Amino acid sequence: MASSLLPVVALLALLFGASRAADFEVGGDAGWVVPAAGDSSTYNDWASKNRFLVGDSVHFKYKADSVMEVTQEEYDKCGSTHPIFFSNNGDTEVRLDRPGPFYFVSGVTGHCERGQKMVVKVIGQNEPPPAPPAPPSGAAPAGIGSAGAMVAAALLPALVVLGV
């Protein structure tokens, strides 16, 4: 019986094994650029749609620009003479090494004021994920979703073999 559980245990280890750090490309194909006029929340909208964990990285690609990690106060005023981190090499990766907010701004004068700034909220590995947004009124209750269906489909053959 113990040897018949081995495939199930191996499958569960693969499916639910230690999480791997993710590398997020800030701005997608466009990269770290000044947003279009009137679109000053571009980067914060993007950041709010992602789940950042301790150990993940954010990757900034840019030309003739820079990226700075700053304090919340410096973020709010769009400037810093002593940033926590500064890079202007065009290809910058920042490892998110602690839970909490990370504040990023462009170091080029005027870019932050035009929306080239972002707050990344990082959660710890053992913290519960933020609550999902409430479904629209009248929406049907959520099922197990595609991820749950894939797990169930992957486990089904093993469970049948075990007679569970």
C-alpha positions as CSV (number, residue, x, y, z in Angstrom):
1,M,0.0,0.0,0.0
2,A,2.8,2.4,0.9
3,S,4.5,1.9,-2.5
4,S,1.1,2.6,-4.3
5,L,1.0,6.0,-2.6
6,L,4.4,7.0,-4.0
7,P,3.1,8.2,-7.4
8,V,0.4,10.4,-5.6
9,V,3.0,11.8,-3.2
10,A,5.4,12.6,-6.1
11,L,2.6,14.2,-8.1
12,L,1.5,16.4,-5.1
13,A,5.2,17.4,-4.5
14,L,5.4,18.6,-8.1
15,L,2.1,20.4,-8.0
16,F,2.5,22.0,-4.7
17,G,6.2,22.2,-4.3
18,A,8.2,25.1,-3.1
19,S,7.2,28.2,-5.1
20,R,9.7,29.7,-7.5
21,A,10.5,33.4,-7.6
22,A,9.0,35.2,-10.4
23,D,10.5,38.0,-12.6
24,F,8.0,40.6,-13.6
25,E,8.7,42.8,-16.7
26,V,7.7,46.3,-15.7
27,G,5.6,47.9,-18.5
28,G,5.6,44.7,-20.7
29,D,6.8,45.2,-24.2
30,A,6.9,49.0,-23.8
31,G,9.2,48.9,-20.8
32,W,9.8,51.6,-18.3
33,V,8.7,54.8,-20.2
34,V,6.7,57.9,-19.6
35,P,3.1,57.0,-19.9
36,A,0.9,58.6,-22.6
37,A,-0.7,61.9,-21.6
38,G,-3.5,61.4,-19.1
39,D,-2.5,57.9,-18.2
40,S,-0.6,58.6,-15.0
41,S,-1.7,55.4,-13.2
42,T,-0.4,53.0,-15.8
43,Y,2.3,51.4,-13.6
44,N,0.2,51.3,-10.4
45,D,-2.6,49.7,-12.3
46,W,-0.2,47.1,-13.7
47,A,1.3,46.5,-10.2
48,S,-2.1,46.1,-8.6
49,K,-3.0,43.3,-11.0
50,N,0.0,41.2,-10.0
51,R,0.9,39.3,-6.8
52,F,4.4,40.0,-5.6
53,L,6.0,37.7,-3.1
54,V,9.3,38.0,-1.2
55,G,12.0,36.7,-3.5
56,D,10.4,37.9,-6.8
57,S,12.0,40.5,-9.0
58,V,10.9,43.5,-11.0
59,H,12.8,44.0,-14.2
60,F,13.0,47.5,-15.7
61,K,14.0,48.0,-19.4
62,Y,14.5,51.6,-20.6
63,K,16.5,54.0,-22.7
64,A,17.8,57.4,-21.7
65,D,16.2,57.1,-18.3
66,S,16.7,55.7,-14.9
67,V,14.9,54.0,-12.0
68,M,15.1,54.8,-8.3
69,E,13.7,53.1,-5.3
70,V,12.7,55.8,-2.8
71,T,10.8,56.3,0.4
72,Q,7.1,56.9,0.4
73,E,7.7,60.6,1.2
74,E,10.0,60.9,-1.8
75,Y,7.6,59.0,-4.0
76,D,4.8,61.4,-3.1
77,K,6.9,64.4,-4.0
78,C,8.5,62.7,-7.1
79,G,12.1,63.2,-6.2
80,S,15.0,62.1,-4.2
81,T,18.6,63.3,-3.7
82,H,19.4,60.2,-1.7
83,P,17.5,57.2,-3.2
84,I,17.5,53.8,-1.6
85,F,18.6,52.4,-5.0
86,F,19.5,54.1,-8.3
87,S,20.3,52.6,-11.7
88,N,20.6,54.1,-15.2
89,N,22.0,51.1,-17.1
90,G,18.9,50.5,-19.2
91,D,18.3,47.0,-17.9
92,T,17.7,46.9,-14.1
93,E,16.5,44.1,-12.0
94,V,15.4,44.7,-8.4
95,R,14.9,41.8,-6.1
96,L,11.9,42.2,-3.7
97,D,13.6,41.0,-0.6
98,R,11.1,41.9,2.1
99,P,7.4,42.2,2.6
100,G,5.8,45.7,2.3
101,P,5.7,48.5,-0.2
102,F,8.5,49.3,-2.6
103,Y,8.3,52.8,-4.2
104,F,9.9,53.4,-7.6
105,V,10.2,56.6,-9.6
106,S,12.1,57.7,-12.7
107,G,15.2,59.7,-11.9
108,V,14.7,61.9,-15.0
109,T,13.3,65.4,-14.2
110,G,9.6,65.6,-15.0
111,H,9.1,61.9,-15.8
112,C,7.6,61.0,-12.3
113,E,5.2,63.9,-12.4
114,R,4.0,62.6,-15.8
115,G,3.2,59.1,-14.2
116,Q,6.5,57.2,-14.4
117,K,6.2,55.9,-10.9
118,M,5.0,52.8,-9.2
119,V,4.3,51.2,-5.9
120,V,4.8,47.4,-5.6
121,K,3.2,45.8,-2.6
122,V,5.1,42.6,-1.6
123,I,3.6,39.9,0.6
124,G,5.6,37.4,2.6
125,Q,5.7,33.7,1.7
126,N,3.6,32.8,4.7
127,E,1.1,35.6,4.5
128,P,-2.4,34.9,3.1
129,P,-3.0,36.3,-0.3
130,P,-5.1,39.5,-0.5
131,A,-8.8,38.8,-0.8
132,P,-10.0,38.5,-4.4
133,P,-12.4,41.3,-5.5
134,A,-16.0,40.7,-4.9
135,P,-17.9,39.3,-7.9
136,P,-20.4,41.6,-9.6
137,S,-23.9,41.5,-8.2
138,G,-25.9,38.7,-9.8
139,A,-22.8,36.8,-10.8
140,A,-22.9,33.0,-10.4
141,P,-20.8,31.7,-7.5
142,A,-17.2,30.7,-8.5
143,G,-16.4,27.1,-9.0
144,I,-13.1,25.4,-8.5
145,G,-11.6,27.4,-11.4
146,S,-9.2,26.2,-14.1
147,A,-6.3,25.7,-11.7
148,G,-8.5,23.5,-9.5
149,A,-9.8,21.6,-12.5
150,M,-6.2,20.9,-13.7
151,V,-5.2,19.6,-10.2
152,A,-8.3,17.4,-10.0
153,A,-7.7,16.1,-13.6
154,A,-4.0,15.4,-12.7
155,L,-4.9,13.5,-9.5
156,L,-7.9,11.5,-10.8
157,P,-5.9,8.7,-12.5
158,A,-3.8,8.2,-9.3
159,L,-6.9,8.2,-7.1
160,V,-8.6,5.6,-9.4
161,V,-5.5,3.4,-9.2
162,L,-5.5,3.6,-5.4
163,G,-9.2,2.9,-5.3
164,V,-10.0,6.1,-3.5
